[in-house]
Amino acid sequence: MSLEEFRRITIESIKVVQKVDSVEIADDEDFSDFGLDSLDIMSLQLEIEKMLDINLGEEFDISQYNSIGLLHEYIEKELKS
């Protein structure tokens, strides 16, 4: 999956979690800097999993991959293995 497609999915997920109509976030911007608290970030993970039809597992800690770019890299690597 391209970074562009992942960005679109992540932004749509943020919009769902924050209940907003538009979102502007850079690929390297920390989700918490964007105003997502720890519960929002967990909800974001669940929403992304739902939209991508994947399960990152209970051991996955999204706080280690706290930007669109880092999360995309992780998911790309996991989908290939």
C-alpha positions in Angstrom: 0.0 0.0 0.0 1.3 3.4 -0.9 2.0 6.1 1.7 -0.6 8.2 -0.1 -3.3 5.6 0.3 -2.3 4.9 3.9 -2.4 8.7 4.6 -5.9 8.9 3.2 -7.1 6.0 5.4 -5.4 7.4 8.5 -6.9 10.8 8.0 -10.3 9.3 7.5 -9.8 7.3 10.7 -8.8 10.5 12.6 -11.9 12.2 11.3 -14.0 9.4 12.7 -12.2 9.3 16.1 -12.3 13.1 16.5 -15.8 13.5 14.9 -14.5 16.3 12.6 -15.0 17.0 8.9 -11.4 17.8 7.9 -7.9 17.0 9.1 -4.5 18.3 8.1 -1.6 16.4 9.5 1.9 15.9 8.2 3.3 12.4 7.8 5.9 13.0 10.5 3.6 14.8 12.9 3.1 13.0 16.3 -0.5 12.0 16.8 -0.4 13.5 20.3 0.8 16.8 18.9 -2.3 16.8 16.8 -4.5 16.6 19.8 -5.1 12.9 20.1 -4.9 11.7 23.7 -4.1 8.1 24.6 -7.7 6.9 24.3 -8.1 8.6 20.9 -4.9 6.9 19.8 -6.2 3.5 20.8 -9.5 4.3 19.0 -7.4 5.4 16.0 -5.6 2.0 16.0 -8.9 0.2 16.0 -10.3 2.3 13.3 -7.3 1.8 11.1 -7.4 -2.0 11.7 -11.1 -2.0 10.7 -10.5 0.1 7.5 -7.5 -2.1 6.5 -9.1 -5.3 7.6 -6.0 -6.2 9.7 -5.3 -7.0 13.3 -2.1 -5.5 14.7 -2.4 -7.7 17.8 -2.7 -7.1 21.5 1.0 -6.6 21.9 1.2 -3.8 19.4 1.9 -0.4 20.9 0.8 2.3 18.6 2.7 4.9 20.7 5.9 3.5 19.3 4.7 4.4 15.8 3.1 7.7 16.6 3.0 9.3 13.1 1.5 8.4 9.7 5.0 7.8 8.3 6.2 5.5 11.2 2.9 3.6 11.3 2.9 3.1 7.5 6.4 1.7 7.6 5.5 -0.7 10.4 2.3 -1.9 8.7 4.1 -2.3 5.3 6.7 -4.5 6.9 4.1 -6.6 8.7 1.9 -7.0 5.6 4.9 -8.3 3.7 5.8 -10.9 6.3 
